[in-house]
Amino acid sequence: MTRPIRVLAVDHTAGVRPFRKKFEAIATQPGIELTVLAPERWIENYREIRADDEAGSGYGFRLGRVGWPGYENRAFFYRGLGRAIRDARPDILHLWEEPFSAIALQALILASIWAPRAAPIFFSSDNLSRGFRYSYRPSAFYAAVERYAHRRCVAGTAVSQEVVDVLRSKGFTKPVEVIPHGIDLVDYPKDSTGNWGRRASREEVLARFGLEAPIVGFTGRLLRQKGVELVLRAIAGMGATRPSLVIMGDGPEREALEREARDLGIEDRTLFLRAVPHGEMPAVLASIDVLVVPSRTTPKWKEQFGRVLIEGMAAGCITIGSTSGAIPEVLDAGGIVVEEGSVEGLISAMRLAISNEKGVASIREKARARVEERYTWEAIAKRIVSLYGSITPGLK
């Protein structure tokens, strides 16, 4: 009789409870015995995350201690990683870490000692560093780490096809499966009219924001490359018909953006809020009509995925994204794509989103179909487990 495939997943984001839903979905798949290792403490979007040690649904959950929490590629485990490998005795070591990260290097070295038969897999969101050139990292060190990971790992998982292309350009020829971020549809139920996502009433919108609908929203880190000032300028350019704007997030650009809203004369219809905790995102998005992700590419960054895109599509928002990085791939026909950096493009897209009811209904239906097909944890778990099975044939 074939025994279950033992999997140890190492994930620096697994202390965030909503992010662990992917592991719950994997654990429900037949033939999988899953253990997850997360940091006790992590910094996520300028917030400290203290992970609980409760067992997950159907899988083992362990905590370790890390140095440099919040630095994805520089962080390292100084307690818990070696013991997790020894205790789990994994057939597959799934590193939800970049192949050039310190955690990946640690895990691969320790696995070669404590679980030499384990098949390692890495995860990557890196869609920029072609040719092992890391403009925002010490390239020689990270290139050496990544080359080592490419030799040791039997496969990779990538958040988008663009990431696969970067890996292939570096000479990685082993299997790579596109595994995007996902959501739990339980958080985005259909309402009584059959719409996907429960849309808030006018009264609920006023109670939450104190602003009149329609509401355009941005949520994310307030950084230059996120292009938030483009949304401010687009709102100002819509004249008397402009919608209300809610900007939710933290970051170094906050004061400059608040000042720009005042200078543009739109502060009376613009609300700045702190970052929204992950667990509150569905309710907040239900109060937003149009979600805008206006990211723009820089020499050191471009949008790797944009998790909020699929959250917006799930919540019934009309989602507008720029051409930066993976955004067009994520949205496809489930949103509106505009040229990055184009204020006029944003104005046109927002006018369409708030005035064309027939077109909006079609976009919402396409968004629903796309999320159901590609971005639920159940759909993603099946793809992951299929990959596991392909690299552990004949396991006894």
C-alpha positions in Angstrom: 0.0 0.0 0.0 1.3 3.4 -0.9 1.9 5.6 2.1 1.1 9.4 2.2 3.6 11.8 0.8 5.2 13.6 3.7 5.6 17.3 3.0 7.4 20.0 5.0 6.4 23.5 3.9 8.6 26.4 5.1 6.9 29.7 4.7 7.8 33.0 6.3 4.3 34.3 5.7 2.5 31.4 7.3 2.2 33.3 10.6 -0.5 35.4 8.9 -3.6 33.3 9.6 -5.5 34.0 6.2 -2.3 32.9 4.3 -2.5 29.5 5.9 -5.6 28.6 4.1 -3.6 27.3 1.2 -2.2 24.7 3.6 -5.6 23.8 4.8 -6.6 23.1 1.2 -3.5 21.1 0.5 -4.0 19.0 3.7 -7.5 18.0 2.5 -6.1 16.4 -0.6 -5.8 12.6 -0.4 -2.4 11.1 0.2 -0.7 14.1 1.8 0.8 14.4 5.3 1.7 18.0 5.7 3.8 19.9 8.3 4.2 23.7 8.1 7.0 25.8 9.7 6.4 29.5 10.2 8.3 32.2 12.1 7.0 33.1 15.6 7.4 36.8 14.7 7.3 38.5 11.3 6.9 42.1 10.0 4.2 42.2 7.2 3.2 45.5 5.6 4.7 47.5 8.5 2.8 45.5 11.1 4.2 43.0 13.5 2.7 39.5 13.2 2.8 37.2 16.2 1.9 33.7 15.0 -0.2 31.4 17.2 0.9 27.8 17.7 -2.5 26.2 17.2 -2.6 23.2 14.9 -4.0 23.9 11.5 -6.9 22.0 9.9 -5.5 18.6 9.1 -1.8 19.5 9.2 1.0 20.0 11.7 1.9 23.6 12.5 5.3 24.5 14.0 7.0 27.8 14.9 10.6 28.8 14.7 12.5 32.0 15.5 14.1 34.1 12.8 16.6 36.9 12.6 15.8 40.0 10.5 12.0 39.4 10.5 10.4 41.2 7.6 13.4 41.0 5.3 12.2 38.2 3.0 15.5 37.2 1.5 17.9 38.1 4.3 15.9 36.6 7.2 17.1 33.3 8.6 15.9 30.7 11.2 18.1 30.5 14.3 15.7 28.0 16.0 13.3 25.4 14.8 14.2 24.7 11.2 16.6 21.8 11.8 14.3 20.1 14.2 11.3 20.5 11.9 13.3 18.7 9.1 14.4 15.9 11.5 10.9 15.4 12.9 8.9 15.7 9.6 11.2 13.3 7.7 9.9 14.9 4.5 9.7 13.3 1.1 9.2 16.8 -0.3 10.6 20.0 1.2 8.5 22.8 -0.3 10.3 26.1 0.3 7.8 28.9 -0.1 10.9 31.1 -0.3 12.9 32.7 -3.2 15.7 30.4 -4.4 18.2 33.1 -3.6 17.0 33.6 0.0 18.9 32.8 3.2 16.1 30.6 4.4 16.3 28.5 1.2 20.0 28.1 1.6 19.7 27.1 5.2 16.9 24.6 4.5 18.7 23.0 1.6 21.9 22.6 3.6 20.1 21.2 6.7 18.0 18.9 4.5 21.1 17.4 2.9 22.1 16.3 6.4 18.8 15.4 8.1 16.7 14.4 5.1 19.0 13.6 2.2 16.3 11.8 0.2 13.8 14.7 0.4 12.9 16.4 -3.0 13.3 20.2 -2.5 11.0 22.7 -4.4 11.3 26.4 -4.3 8.8 29.2 -4.8 9.5 32.4 -6.7 7.8 35.8 -7.3 10.9 37.4 -8.9 10.1 38.8 -12.3 13.0 41.2 -12.6 16.5 39.6 -12.0 17.2 38.1 -15.4 20.8 36.9 -15.8 21.3 36.6 -12.0 21.6 40.4 -11.8 20.0 41.7 -8.7 19.9 45.5 -8.8 18.6 45.8 -5.2 20.7 43.0 -3.6 24.4 42.0 -3.4 24.3 40.1 -6.7 27.4 37.9 -6.3 26.1 36.3 -3.0 22.5 35.9 -4.1 23.5 34.6 -7.5 25.6 31.9 -5.8 22.7 31.0 -3.5 20.3 30.7 -6.4 22.6 28.7 -8.6 23.0 26.3 -5.7 19.2 26.1 -5.2 18.7 25.4 -8.9 21.1 22.5 -8.7 19.5 21.0 -5.5 15.8 21.6 -6.2 13.9 19.1 -8.4 11.2 21.6 -9.4 10.0 25.1 -8.8 6.7 26.9 -8.3 6.2 30.5 -9.7 3.6 33.1 -9.0 3.1 34.0 -12.7 4.2 33.0 -16.1 6.5 36.1 -16.2 8.4 34.5 -13.3 8.7 31.2 -15.2 10.2 33.2 -18.1 12.8 34.7 -15.8 13.8 31.3 -14.4 14.1 29.9 -17.9 16.3 32.8 -18.9 18.6 31.8 -16.0 18.9 28.3 -17.4 16.6 26.5 -15.0 15.3 23.6 -17.1 13.5 21.5 -14.4 9.7 21.5 -14.0 8.1 24.8 -12.9 4.4 25.0 -12.0 2.6 28.4 -12.0 1.0 28.6 -8.5 -0.6 32.0 -8.0 -1.8 33.5 -4.7 -5.4 32.5 -3.8 -8.5 33.3 -1.8 -11.1 31.4 0.2 -14.5 31.9 -1.4 -16.1 31.5 2.0 -14.9 35.1 2.6 -16.7 36.3 -0.5 -20.1 34.7 -0.6 -22.8 35.3 -3.1 -25.6 37.6 -1.9 -29.3 37.0 -2.1 -29.5 38.3 -5.7 -26.8 36.0 -6.9 -24.0 38.5 -7.2 -20.6 37.2 -6.3 -19.5 39.1 -3.2 -21.9 40.9 -0.9 -22.0 44.5 -1.9 -22.5 47.0 0.9 -25.5 49.3 1.0 -25.3 53.1 0.8 -25.8 53.3 4.6 -23.1 50.8 5.2 -20.7 52.7 3.0 -21.4 56.0 4.8 -21.0 54.3 8.1 -17.6 52.8 7.2 -16.1 55.8 5.3 -18.3 58.8 5.9 -18.2 59.4 2.1 -20.9 59.2 -0.6 -20.7 56.5 -3.3 -19.4 55.7 -5.8 -16.1 54.8 -4.0 -12.8 54.4 -5.7 -10.3 52.6 -3.4 -6.6 51.8 -3.2 -5.1 49.5 -0.6 -1.4 48.7 -0.3 1.9 50.1 0.7 2.3 53.8 0.2 5.5 53.7 -1.9 6.5 55.7 -5.0 6.3 52.7 -7.3 2.7 52.0 -6.3 1.6 55.1 -8.3 -1.0 56.4 -5.8 -0.5 60.0 -6.8 -1.7 59.1 -10.3 -5.0 58.1 -8.8 -5.2 61.4 -7.0 -4.6 63.3 -10.2 -7.1 61.2 -12.1 -9.8 61.9 -9.5 -9.1 65.6 -9.7 -9.3 65.4 -13.5 -12.8 64.0 -13.4 -14.3 67.3 -12.5 -17.7 67.6 -10.9 -18.6 64.0 -11.5 -15.6 62.7 -9.6 -16.2 59.8 -7.2 -15.0 59.6 -3.6 -11.5 58.1 -3.0 -10.3 56.0 -0.1 -6.6 55.3 0.3 -5.7 52.5 2.7 -2.2 51.8 3.6 1.0 52.8 5.4 4.4 53.9 4.0 6.9 56.7 3.5 4.7 58.4 0.9 1.7 59.0 3.1 2.4 62.7 4.0 3.3 63.6 0.4 0.1 62.0 -0.8 -2.1 63.8 1.8 -0.4 67.1 0.8 -1.1 66.4 -2.9 -4.7 65.7 -2.2 -5.0 69.1 -0.5 -3.1 70.8 -3.4 -5.4 69.2 -6.0 -8.5 70.4 -4.0 -10.0 66.9 -3.5 -9.4 66.5 0.2 -13.1 66.8 0.9 -13.8 63.6 -1.1 -10.5 61.8 -0.1 -10.1 59.6 3.0 -6.7 58.2 4.2 -6.9 55.2 6.4 -4.3 52.9 7.9 -3.5 49.5 6.4 -6.4 47.1 6.5 -5.7 43.8 8.3 -6.0 40.8 6.1 -9.0 39.4 7.9 -11.0 42.6 7.4 -10.3 43.0 3.7 -13.5 41.3 2.4 -15.8 43.6 4.3 -13.8 46.7 3.3 -13.8 45.7 -0.4 -17.5 45.1 -0.3 -17.9 48.9 0.3 -15.7 49.9 -2.7 -17.1 50.2 -6.2 -13.8 50.5 -8.1 -10.4 49.2 -6.9 -7.4 50.7 -8.6 -3.9 49.1 -8.6 -1.8 51.8 -10.6 1.7 50.2 -10.1 4.5 51.4 -12.2 7.8 49.7 -13.1 11.1 51.1 -11.8 14.6 49.8 -12.5 14.4 47.9 -9.2 10.8 46.8 -9.0 7.7 45.8 -10.9 4.4 44.3 -9.8 5.0 40.6 -9.0 1.3 39.6 -8.7 -0.9 42.0 -6.7 -2.9 39.8 -4.3 -5.5 42.6 -3.9 -6.4 42.2 -7.6 -8.0 38.8 -7.0 -9.5 40.0 -3.7 -11.2 42.9 -5.5 -12.5 40.6 -8.3 -13.9 38.3 -5.6 -15.6 41.1 -3.7 -17.4 42.4 -6.9 -15.3 45.5 -7.3 -14.5 46.7 -10.8 -10.7 46.3 -10.7 -8.4 48.5 -12.7 -4.7 47.7 -13.0 -1.8 49.0 -14.9 0.5 47.2 -17.3 3.2 46.8 -14.7 4.6 43.2 -14.3 2.0 40.5 -13.8 -1.1 42.6 -13.5 -2.4 42.0 -17.0 -1.9 38.3 -16.6 -3.7 38.2 -13.2 -6.7 40.3 -14.4 -7.1 39.1 -18.0 -10.7 39.9 -18.9 -11.7 40.1 -15.3 -10.7 43.8 -15.0 -9.6 46.8 -16.9 -5.9 47.3 -17.8 -4.5 50.7 -18.5 -1.0 51.8 -19.5 1.1 52.4 -16.5 1.7 56.0 -15.7 -1.3 57.2 -17.7 -3.6 59.6 -15.8 -5.8 59.9 -18.8 -6.1 56.1 -19.0 -7.2 56.0 -15.3 -9.8 58.7 -15.9 -11.3 56.8 -18.8 -11.3 53.5 -17.0 -12.9 55.0 -13.9 -15.6 56.7 -15.9 -16.4 53.4 -17.6 -16.5 51.6 -14.3 -18.9 54.0 -12.6 -21.2 54.8 -15.6 -21.5 51.8 -17.8 -23.8 49.4 -15.9 -24.0 46.8 -18.8 -20.2 46.8 -19.3 -19.6 46.6 -15.5 -21.9 43.5 -15.2 -20.0 41.7 -17.9 -16.7 42.5 -16.3 -17.9 41.2 -12.9 -19.1 37.9 -14.4 -15.8 37.4 -16.1 -14.0 38.2 -12.9 -16.1 35.6 -11.1 -15.3 32.9 -13.6 -11.6 33.7 -13.5 -11.3 33.6 -9.8 -13.3 30.4 -9.6 -11.1 28.7 -12.2 -7.7 29.9 -11.1 -7.5 31.6 -7.7 -9.4 29.5 -5.2 -7.3 27.6 -2.7 -9.0 24.4 -3.7 -8.0 24.8 -7.4 -4.5 25.8 -6.4 -4.1 22.9 -4.0 -5.0 20.4 -6.7 -2.2 21.8 -8.9 0.3 21.7 -6.1 -0.5 18.1 -5.1 -0.4 17.0 -8.8 3.2 18.4 -8.8 4.0 16.5 -5.7 2.8 13.3 -7.2 4.8 13.9 -10.4 8.1 14.2 -8.5 7.5 11.2 -6.1 6.5 8.4 -8.4 6.2 5.0 -6.9 6.5 6.2 -3.3 6.3 3.3 -0.9 
